Amino acid sequence: MFRKRDGDVADAIADAHRREWAYVLAATARVACDIDLAEECVQDAYVSALEAWTRVGVPDNPGAWLTTAARRKAIDALRRNQTLRTKLPLLVEPITDIGAELSDEESIPDDRLRLVFTCCHPALAREAQVALTLRLVCGLTTTEIAGAFLVSEPTMAARVTRAKKKISGARIAYRVPEIHELPDRLDAVLTVVHLLYTTGHTAPAGATLVRRDLVDRAIDLARMLLALMPDEGEVRGLLALLLLTNARAMTRTAPDGRLLLLDEQDRGRWDRDAIAEGLRLVLGALHAGRPGRFTLQAAIAAVHAEAPSYAETDWRQLLGLYDALLSRWPSPVVALNRAVPVAMLDGPAAALAVVDDLALDARLDGYRYLAAARADFLRRLGRWDEAIEAYQEALQHTENDAERAFLTGRIAECADTLT
């Protein structure tokens, strides 16, 4: 069934690319037995859709149309070159009858899950996991991925190519892990999605604070994982964390682009629907068993979301949650974030002592938020000269324009106090 609509074919294809890319590629990979061939066939299917949908209208189920077209292109390619499957390493067992059409009842969501776990196999370096997830699951171009992570296009292209070769050379299976393999593999998947979100939440560089495209991709991936793995507590925890954090998105900058910290934000403008959904997910994740690091981070975000004001935040509960998170995930970044409730409960001097101890951790060398946190506690203690020096250090490691403007303003405030 087709809907004949004028002027919306391009929009329909763009929407299908965002929503259906992973479905179509995952289903096609099973037929093609090779990721590169599957990608080529899917791209050709989208090109064919532009011509066909303009002529006859947009189908009621664009994803099914694209999947059928891409599969048929893969089957045709294999027919033209029967030796292809012996020349290229396989990701899955070859199908015995290339001409056999796959049933419409086939479980596409399982295929999509296979694709996600293939991209995030622990044999791949984390940077390769991120690149492959963005390329294969999200459908981003190499140029877009390179721009998101501040590397050249040739560098990112080489990174993606190496990852694909590693999958082929190591004969990494295109499948959902067995139960005993799931914990390590799932953690890699969740970590990649979280890294994607944090990269978009505060862009490493550029004129804007947020990369909405990366944020939206991460939330879409988290929702997809929850739909495919609804019983996994950490999947719920990750989606809750992203929703609760993103609920504050509209209040993180002033109309003039100035960065607003949590205590300056208008809580009346927070997305209450996202907060309500996030809180439900947090409760479900906490009831699913011993909470993992994403669930605990979501619980921290929930405390902030429920607080009527910054001053009225339950800082004691936050400190307990950070302690639990540190025991579960002994990260120096978590320890740095824990300094915030320490400052609220015991004063900035106690928090400064925590930060100074963390400065000895080589893992935080060059981490801009370490210097920024130290500067803030020094400012609150009235140690203006030292605060200026720390803000200047943070500025040296910051390339985002909104953050640079904020730090520059703080330096000016401290300097004005000295005069």
C-alpha positions in Angstrom: 0.0 0.0 0.0 1.4 3.4 -1.0 0.4 6.9 0.0 0.7 9.4 -2.9 2.0 12.6 -1.2 3.6 15.6 -2.9 6.7 17.2 -1.5 7.4 14.8 1.4 9.4 12.0 -0.2 12.7 13.5 0.9 11.4 13.9 4.4 10.1 10.4 4.5 13.5 9.0 3.3 15.3 11.1 5.9 12.9 9.8 8.6 13.3 6.2 7.4 17.1 6.6 7.5 17.0 7.8 11.1 14.4 5.2 12.3 15.0 2.2 10.0 18.7 2.2 9.1 19.7 -0.3 11.8 16.7 -2.6 11.0 17.4 -2.7 7.3 21.2 -3.1 7.6 20.9 -5.9 10.2 18.4 -7.9 8.2 20.5 -7.4 5.0 23.7 -8.5 6.7 22.2 -11.9 7.3 21.7 -12.3 3.6 24.8 -10.7 2.4 27.1 -12.5 4.9 29.3 -9.5 4.8 29.0 -6.1 6.4 30.5 -4.1 3.5 28.2 -5.7 1.0 25.2 -5.2 3.2 26.1 -1.5 3.6 26.3 -1.0 -0.1 23.0 -2.7 -0.7 21.2 -0.7 1.9 22.6 2.5 0.5 21.4 1.5 -2.9 18.0 0.7 -1.5 17.7 4.2 -0.1 18.7 5.6 -3.5 16.1 3.4 -5.2 13.5 4.6 -2.7 13.9 8.2 -3.8 13.0 7.3 -7.4 10.3 4.8 -6.6 8.5 6.7 -3.8 8.5 9.9 -5.9 6.8 8.0 -8.7 4.3 5.8 -6.8 4.1 7.4 -3.3 5.6 6.6 0.1 4.7 3.0 1.3 2.8 2.5 4.5 5.7 0.6 5.9 8.9 2.3 4.6 11.2 0.0 6.7 9.7 -3.2 5.2 10.0 -1.7 1.7 13.7 -0.8 2.2 14.5 -4.1 3.8 13.0 -6.1 0.9 14.8 -3.9 -1.6 18.2 -4.2 0.2 17.9 -8.0 0.6 17.1 -8.4 -3.1 20.0 -6.3 -4.0 22.2 -8.5 -1.8 20.8 -11.7 -3.3 21.4 -10.3 -6.8 25.0 -9.4 -5.9 25.7 -12.9 -4.6 24.2 -14.4 -7.7 26.4 -12.3 -9.9 29.5 -13.5 -8.1 29.1 -16.9 -6.5 32.7 -16.8 -5.4 32.2 -13.7 -3.2 31.4 -15.8 -0.1 34.7 -17.7 -0.4 36.8 -14.6 -1.0 35.5 -12.6 1.9 35.4 -13.8 5.5 31.8 -14.5 6.6 30.1 -13.1 9.6 27.4 -15.7 9.6 26.9 -19.1 8.0 26.1 -18.8 4.3 22.5 -19.4 3.3 22.2 -22.6 1.2 19.8 -21.1 -1.4 20.7 -17.6 -2.5 17.4 -17.2 -4.2 15.4 -18.0 -1.2 13.3 -15.0 0.0 13.3 -14.5 3.7 10.0 -14.7 5.5 8.3 -11.5 6.6 7.9 -13.1 10.0 11.7 -13.1 10.5 12.7 -11.5 13.8 14.3 -8.3 12.6 14.8 -6.9 16.2 17.1 -9.9 16.9 19.1 -9.1 13.8 19.4 -5.5 15.0 20.6 -6.7 18.4 23.2 -8.9 16.7 24.4 -5.9 14.8 24.8 -3.8 18.0 26.7 -6.5 19.8 28.9 -7.1 16.8 29.9 -3.5 16.8 30.6 -3.6 20.5 32.5 -6.8 20.7 35.2 -6.7 23.5 37.9 -7.7 21.1 37.6 -4.2 19.5 39.1 -1.1 21.0 36.6 1.2 22.5 37.2 3.9 19.9 36.5 1.3 17.2 33.3 0.2 19.0 32.1 3.8 19.0 33.0 4.4 15.4 31.3 1.1 14.2 28.2 1.8 16.2 27.8 5.2 14.7 28.5 4.0 11.2 26.5 0.8 11.1 23.8 1.2 13.7 23.2 4.9 13.5 24.0 5.3 9.8 26.3 8.3 10.2 28.8 9.1 7.4 32.5 8.8 8.0 32.7 12.6 7.7 30.0 13.1 10.4 31.8 10.6 12.8 35.1 12.3 12.2 33.6 15.7 13.0 32.0 14.4 16.2 35.2 13.2 17.6 37.6 15.8 16.2 39.7 13.7 14.0 40.4 13.9 10.3 38.1 12.0 7.9 41.0 9.7 6.7 41.8 8.9 10.3 38.2 7.9 11.0 37.9 6.0 7.7 41.0 4.0 8.6 39.6 3.4 12.1 36.3 2.0 10.7 38.1 -0.1 8.1 40.4 -1.6 10.8 37.5 -2.5 12.9 35.7 -4.3 10.1 38.9 -6.2 9.2 39.2 -7.2 12.9 35.7 -8.5 12.9 36.4 -10.5 9.7 39.9 -11.6 10.6 39.0 -12.8 14.1 35.8 -14.3 12.7 33.7 -12.5 15.3 30.3 -14.1 15.1 27.3 -12.0 14.1 25.1 -13.0 16.9 23.7 -12.2 20.3 26.1 -13.4 23.0 25.3 -16.4 25.1 24.1 -15.8 28.6 27.5 -16.3 30.2 29.0 -13.8 27.8 26.4 -11.1 28.2 27.7 -9.1 31.2 31.0 -8.1 29.5 29.4 -7.6 26.1 26.4 -5.6 27.4 28.6 -3.3 29.4 30.5 -2.5 26.3 27.3 -1.6 24.5 26.0 0.6 27.3 29.4 2.3 27.6 29.4 3.2 23.9 25.9 4.6 24.0 26.7 6.6 27.2 29.9 7.9 25.6 28.0 9.0 22.5 25.5 10.9 24.7 28.2 12.6 26.8 30.0 13.7 23.7 26.8 15.3 22.5 25.7 16.6 25.9 28.8 18.9 26.1 30.5 19.0 22.7 34.3 18.8 22.9 34.6 21.9 20.7 32.6 24.3 18.6 30.2 27.2 19.0 27.4 25.3 20.6 27.3 23.6 24.0 25.2 20.6 22.8 25.4 18.4 19.8 21.7 17.5 19.4 22.3 15.0 16.7 24.6 12.9 18.9 22.3 13.3 22.0 19.2 12.2 19.9 21.2 9.2 18.4 22.2 8.0 21.9 18.7 8.2 23.3 17.3 6.4 20.3 19.9 3.6 20.8 19.1 3.4 24.5 15.4 3.1 23.7 16.1 0.4 21.1 18.1 -1.6 23.6 15.3 -1.4 26.1 12.8 -2.6 23.5 15.1 -5.5 22.7 16.2 -6.3 26.3 13.4 -5.1 28.6 14.5 -7.3 31.5 18.0 -5.9 31.8 18.2 -3.5 34.7 21.2 -1.7 33.5 19.6 -1.0 30.2 16.7 0.7 32.1 19.3 2.5 34.1 21.1 3.9 31.1 17.9 5.2 29.4 16.8 6.7 32.7 20.2 8.5 33.1 20.0 9.9 29.6 16.4 11.1 30.0 16.9 12.6 33.4 20.0 14.4 32.3 18.5 15.6 29.0 15.4 16.9 30.8 17.5 19.9 31.7 18.7 20.6 28.2 16.6 23.7 27.6 17.9 25.4 30.7 21.7 24.8 30.4 22.3 28.1 28.5 20.8 31.6 28.7 19.2 33.2 25.7 22.5 34.9 24.9 24.3 31.5 24.9 25.8 31.9 28.4 26.4 28.7 30.3 24.1 28.2 33.3 25.2 25.9 36.1 22.7 23.7 37.9 22.0 26.2 40.7 21.1 28.9 38.1 18.7 26.9 35.9 15.0 27.5 35.8 13.6 24.2 37.1 10.1 25.1 35.9 11.4 24.7 32.3 12.7 21.2 32.9 11.0 18.5 30.8 8.6 16.9 33.3 7.5 14.2 31.0 11.1 13.0 30.5 11.7 13.2 34.3 8.5 11.2 35.0 9.6 8.5 32.5 13.2 8.5 33.9 12.0 8.1 37.5 9.8 5.1 36.5 12.8 3.5 34.8 15.1 4.2 37.8 12.6 2.4 40.1 12.4 -0.5 37.7 16.2 -0.8 37.4 16.6 -0.6 41.2 14.1 -3.4 41.7 15.8 -5.5 39.0 18.7 -6.5 41.3 22.0 -5.1 42.5 22.3 -1.8 40.8 25.1 -1.3 38.4 27.0 1.9 37.5 24.4 3.3 35.1 21.5 2.7 37.4 23.4 4.4 40.3 24.2 7.4 38.0 20.5 7.5 37.1 19.6 7.5 40.8 21.9 10.5 41.3 20.3 12.3 38.4 16.9 11.5 39.9 17.7 13.1 43.2 18.6 16.3 41.3 15.5 16.1 39.2 13.2 15.8 42.2 14.8 18.6 44.2 12.6 21.7 44.4 15.7 23.9 44.3 19.5 23.5 44.3 19.7 24.4 48.0 17.0 21.9 48.9 18.7 19.0 47.1 19.2 15.9 49.3 23.0 16.2 49.5 23.3 13.5 52.1 21.5 11.0 49.8 23.7 12.1 46.9 26.9 11.5 48.9 25.7 8.0 49.8 24.9 7.3 46.1 28.3 8.5 45.0 29.9 6.2 47.6 27.9 3.3 46.3 28.9 4.2 42.7 32.6 4.5 43.6 32.5 1.0 45.2 30.9 -0.3 42.0 32.9 1.7 39.6 36.1 3.2 41.1 36.5 6.0 38.6 38.5 9.2 39.3 35.8 11.2 37.5 33.1 9.8 39.9 35.4 10.8 42.8 35.6 14.3 41.4 31.8 14.6 41.0 31.5 13.4 44.6 33.3 16.5 45.7 30.2 18.5 44.9 28.0 17.0 47.7 31.1 17.1 50.0 31.3 20.8 49.4 27.6 21.3 50.2 27.8 19.2 53.4 31.2 19.9 54.7 32.2 23.1 53.0 34.5 24.0 50.0 37.7 23.4 52.0 36.8 19.8 52.5 36.0 19.5 48.8 39.2 21.2 47.8 41.2 18.6 49.8 39.4 15.9 47.8 40.2 17.6 44.5 43.9 18.1 45.4 44.2 14.4 46.2 42.7 13.6 42.8 45.2 15.9 41.1 47.8 13.2 41.9 45.9 10.7 39.7 47.6 10.5 36.3 44.3 9.5 34.7 43.0 13.0 35.2 46.0 14.7 33.6 44.6 17.4 31.3 41.0 16.8 32.4 39.4 20.3 32.2 36.8 19.7 34.8 39.4 18.9 37.5 41.0 22.4 37.2 37.5 23.9 36.9 36.3 22.3 40.1 39.4 23.3 41.9 39.0 26.8 40.7 35.4 27.0 41.9 36.3 25.8 45.4 39.2 28.3 45.6 36.8 31.0 44.5 34.3 30.1 47.2 37.1 30.2 49.7 38.1 33.7 48.6 41.5 32.6 47.4 41.2 34.8 44.3 44.7 34.6 42.9 44.8 30.8 43.1 41.3 30.6 41.6 42.3 32.7 38.6 45.3 30.4 38.0 43.1 27.3 38.2 40.5 28.8 35.8 43.3 29.7 33.4 44.5 26.1 33.5 40.9 24.8 32.8 40.7 27.3 29.9 43.8 25.8 28.3 42.1 22.4 28.1 38.7 23.7 26.9 37.7 24.1 23.2 34.0 24.5 23.5 33.0 28.2 23.1 30.3 28.2 25.7 32.6 26.7 28.3 35.4 29.0 27.4 33.1 32.1 27.8 32.0 30.8 31.2 35.6 30.3 32.4 36.7 33.7 31.0 33.8 35.3 32.9 34.9 33.6 36.1 38.4 34.9 35.7 37.1 38.4 35.2 34.9 38.2 38.3 37.9 37.0 40.4 40.1 39.8 39.0 37.5 42.4 39.7 37.3 41.2 43.3 41.1 41.8 43.7 41.0 45.4 42.4 
